[in-house]
Amino acid sequence: MKRSAILFAVFVCLLAASFVCATSEEQIQLRFQIYTITGDMSEDTSLEERIWNAGEDGWRKVRDAVTLFDRGRFRLGKDRLEIDDEACFWNKTELTFTESQNVTLPHDRIRRIYSPSVLLEKEKSSTIRIHSDQSLEYFVKREDGLFALKQMEVQTGLEIMIRPKEERNRVVMDDIVITMHIVGGRERIPGLSLPVGPPVLETHQYKLALRVRFHKNYGILLRPERAQGVILILFNTSAITQNVLETIKREMGDVSYDIKRKTRDGETVYEVDTWIGGRHIEINVFSDGTILSKHEEMNLDELPKLVQDSIAMNLGGAEIDEIQKRTSAAGLVYRVEADQDGKDITLTMGEDGTVLDRDVDED
Amino acid sequence: MDEFELRLKNLLLSKPSEDLRGRIFGRGPDRAVLAGILRRPIRLGWAVAFALAIGLVGFFSARLQSEITAPRSISPEVIVEICIVESGSNRNDFDLTKPSTHFLSGDLTVGVEDRRGI
């Protein structure tokens, strides 16, 4: 009886360990921003390095319908959508890879459909489906010469099938299949030049093979044949674990963030940066979700009185560039970067204002 | 049964040797050894551990087998994310028609005037 109890406990431990391993296992996070742009626009795109990962024949089949880029500028009248490898802007407003960011672009011809973020297992086929339930409206000409407004219930949308794997710090997606069910145009109504006739439903499919860098923004511009608009897919990739994602959500909430994978003392550490209320916050997280350190930008008046006094005494007259509250297993310290007489000074202080380290950069 | 037969029946005879049995019937399995193994008490712990190990080996070999042999086109998909778009406007997000159809959103009265008589 005693032995079977021990065995049962061992079995439960094994199960728990396998669960922990599964959630600590690195996966590929893909963050998307998906737009539609209709009508005329001018575009200027470029690609720094080759990301197409298949032969010339494959590329020849899709190159008229697909544009791959890491820098792009799309002009719609006076408005501009700009994308580079790090950020995306609509005029001056940054568009982030956040699901909750509610973006209504003040332009009839461009719409951000959705910005999903998905966590995919490496080397497993996954499908991302985005569809619209919105009915389609159109006019038909009646026998008496008047027009009747009608509605059509049809499912339109986008499906992205993907099977990511990691090779030499790149994400390789050799068999992306993008299927679009769209309204490509309208049937002509005799006597009317406006495109208000019954919708012409089309299905387009593109097969892509890409090899991209982590943490970099890329764009795929899809031009369905005969359609009067384009679909723009922006995406970036990160290697991350479920535990790290949960820690980010717990510590930072549902925010847009940059993530980099680093190795420190032989262990993988994920450096996550974000800005909340204009303040820079950085957390360094191990793959199991435990926090190595947290750096928060602070204002001078938010610091403890002893630390404020120490700054006044040690950096009197200096121009303060940045103050950080740094917490880790080792404890809490305050780090102040300042400019004094042309010298960059970095001061590290304890909670009681004691100077723990002073670094002066003469340059 | 006569007296001779009765005596013969009650006569104590020694068993044939294993060697003789082997020569007459051919050499079979060493039942004594096998019986010894079978009669050996099996501990519950070992039985559970053995079953667990067999199960794990079966699970991983099946998984490996499916990865090797399953054609990619019919491999099961692991994650399916379905996002339903709740559009703010009453225009379908995947309608790539030029936006002159926007006026359909509001109240609209359409009539066609026949001016051929003028």
Interface residues (C-beta under 8 A of the other chain):
Chain A: R3 S4 I6 L7 F11 T36 T38 G39 T104 D108 R109 R111 I113 Y114 P116 V118 L119 L120 E121 K124 S125 S126 T127 I128 R129 I130 H131 S132 D133 Q134 S135 L136 E137 F139 G145 L146 F147 L149 T156 G157 L158 M161 R163 D175 M180 H181 I182 V183 G184 G185 R186 G191 L194 P195 V196 P199 P224 A227 Q228 G229 V230 I231
Chain B: R43 L44 G45 V48 A49 L52 R72 S75 P76 E77 V78 I79 V80 E81 I82 C83 I84 V85 S87 G88 N90 R91 N92 D93 F94 D95 L96 T97 K98 P99 S100 T101 H102 L104 L108 V110 G111 V112 D114
